[in-house]
């Protein structure tokens, strides 16, 4: 007897190493991650924490841009740096330390300030999948933001100071195929079954099944049978209201035949059928977010520069115009049934999903050909994944950070009406950045300047609020608290914020899960966080 061929050691090792994350974003998501190139500007405690949380799951490569030398302050706030590295290149030391976390990841560094890189080789940033910046001054942040916006390179700006943290995402256009919604109803099409499914469901007369067969038939078959009976009694109408569905449930509940002891017991699969009346009797519809994508100009007016996402959307649009519904997902929820019955039903859904995906793939290929694009622009696997998650499609169009900083009016009044809103910390952090630009130091960085710096920072914040036409006044204790930090980072706070930022970066790289829109503020004192759209 021959033994089975051994599995590839490389694949086995990889699946063991990345088992948990493969469950989250799959092989295709991991492949995007492993081919990504990430740039970090400034190897602060927060910056190294973000990279650590990206290196462990296996990004392809990273580059640190930082012209600073390691100081005693760095040693005190950054656990990745040792005391014997004082005076050495911070970018080099951080790179060497971070590479120890995952030998599969490549790392490099540029021992130059971001200002120098911007002025000499601005297109340097074009090659990256994502650019991350920490503790970046306004004079560099604004031009870099504009450049990355025009280049459509995602930009993640973070800052950690004392017990406060801030994350801001800048994406010109970001598309999501797998949004992974928290809850989702099964896509079973019982109200509009295709021919092979209808023939299979109609071939089983549930009322004629014996006691043993009754317990093995899938709930879907049971529900369809009694739905048909209901329609026969109600002029072909399907149950829509709660009262109408109660009648259908009663029909299923009254179906058992009494055993020898005159006891009626409702089998588990019939209980399942009753539960499915809540989720499986809605007609197939196109979610508003998907319809908006199909009506988008990018979907209607394709060019040679259109990404594959929009080409597939155009193909989906043609499919919807013909079928008036989205392609079926092709998956079947677990059911109490015998293996043969369940697999037969499962294969019907799988084959229909394959057939519809093939139709959309051909449409997408025709569109790509008409645009003069290569044949491999769209792959079958991409289209299959796209069709499976067609109801989850998202397009996020963000705002440019430079516009936010250069805007003379910023409408924050709604957020600032609540005196406990974390938006007040955003205002303080903007004032902090303006303070650094004007005085080239953090407020409170020197002990004898804490009180004078409090007055300066309050004046800057007041001026900002006036520019934005906001009448709210900040609490003095909040400004005092930020000045007491003196620009110091607390590594534990940066670790929490770094994990959050890395999570958002992974969303951007894998095009899975919906990223935040678009600012996140963390207050470690109260353990509160909030998101705002700026």
ABEGO torsion letter per residue (X at the ends): XBBBBBBBAAAAAAAAAAAAAAAAAEAAAAAAAAABBBBBBEBBAAAAAAAAAAAAAGBABBBBBBABBBBAAAAAABAABBAAABGBBAAAAAAAAAAAABAABBBBBBBBBAAAAAAABAAAAAABABBBBBGBBAAAAAAAAAAAAAAGBBBBBBBBBEABBBBBBBBABBBBABAGBABBBBBAGAABBBAAAAAAAAABBAAABBAAAAAABBAAAAAAAAAAAAAAAAGGBBBABAAAAAAAAAAAAAABBBBAAGBBBBBAAAAAAAAAAAAAABBBBBBAAAAAAAABAAAABBBAABBAAAAAAAAAAAAAAAAGBBBBAGBBBBBBBBAAAAAAAAAAAAAAAAAAAAAAAAAAAAAAAAAGBBAAABBAAAAAAAAAAAAABBBBBBBBAAAAAABABBBAAAAAABAABAAAAAAAAAAAAAAAAAAGBBBGABAAAAAAAAAAAAAAAAAAAAAAGBABBBBAAAAAAAAAAGGBBBAAAAAAAAAAAAAAAAAAAAGBEBBBOABBBBBAAAGBBBBBBX
